[in-house]
Amino acid sequence: MASVSISCPSCSATDGVVRNGKSTAGHQRYLCS
């Protein structure tokens, strides 16, 4: 299973980042927990 490391745009954390739907532009949104 492939995994992609996503970093939080506000705090740069790479763990605890989950998908949070899509933006109005159609891009994937992420939410740092």
Secondary structure as GFF3:
##gff-version 3
##sequence-region A 1 33
A	DSSP	beta_strand	17	22	.	.	.	ID=ss1
A	DSSP	beta_strand	28	32	.	.	.	ID=ss2
###
